[in-house]
Amino acid sequence: MRRYRDFNGYLRELFGERVQKVSLDAGLGCPNRDGTISSEGCVYCDPLGSGSGALSRDGVPIEVQIRQGIRAASRRYGARRFIAYFQSFSNTYAPVPVLARLYDRALAEPGVVGLAVGTRPDCVDAGILDLLASYRKRVLVWVEYGLQSAHDATLEVIRRGHDAACFERAVRLTADRGLNVCAHIILGLPGESQGMMMETARYVARLPVHGLKIHGLYVIEETALSRWFRAGGFRCLDRGTYVDLVVDVLERIPEDVVIQRLTGDPPHGLTLVAPDWARDKRKTLERIRERLHERGTWQGKRFLENRRD
């Protein structure tokens, strides 16, 4: 029994073979770090903006990044088709002509059949969304928005720089253009109870969201969160609690939503402060699958209950 709709399976349904994401750094910034909104950034955001830092730190052009990524994915997975994944920082945070040149350069590489753009909901407008929609004729397009929590009080604590209403507006504007929307949420944020996290799951489930990424909160050196952690300001979830929370979330998400991630990956080259179990993604994924089986549950099992709430 397939207990959740995984991303690899979804891509095989579309293309008939494995399709691999290639992570890219476009060298774009973030309004929550450059002073437009704030210069502090989100409390958990690492120096590489949750990406590789290939361009912003190492100066590697987009064309070289994607070719290197394709070679690596071909060797490791035998993949022949690829998605250009603009991951680092906010990848719509530039004028439309600049964005068009970046996306076009990545999509020009043979074998690229998709475009995935990670960004903030306050970094899109009609012109940017129209640009992204124009690529739908050529490739699969996903737009990924960080929500993290549906609770404005939490968003303020983590210095997110926008509220949940901003996220909802961006999701609806994006979906209205026929674009696939992926939401990111974080489990274990400071001050959040299990009930609050389930409210976030129900909130996402009611919106025109087509994909979901679930992350556990981990602590990276050189972040505000690392200072909070060392001062005893909060504790990370243990693996067992995280696994149960992921299963609880999956139960509340519609069965047709594509689950693109069940746990986050601490970035290579940066120091993980806590929790230690975040280093072993394979074991966490195994535990999630085991827990789904043990509980006799699956994605969407409690979704109809959400609609009655």
ABEGO torsion letter per residue (X at the ends): XBABBBAAAAAAAAAGBBBBBBBBBAGBBBAAAAGAABAAEBAABBAAGGBAGAAAAAGBBAAAAAAAAAAAAAAAAGBABBBBBBABEBAABBBAAAAAAAAAAAAABBGBABBBBBBBAAABBAAAAAAAAAAAAABBBBBBBBAGBABAAAAAAAGAGBBAAAAAAAAAAAAAAGBBBBBBBBBGBBGBBAAAAAAAAAAAAABBBABBBBBBBBBBBGBAAAAAAAAGABBBBBAAAAAAAAAAAAAABBAABBBABABBBBBBGBBBAOBAAAABAAAAAAAAAAAAAAAGBBBGAAAAAAAAX
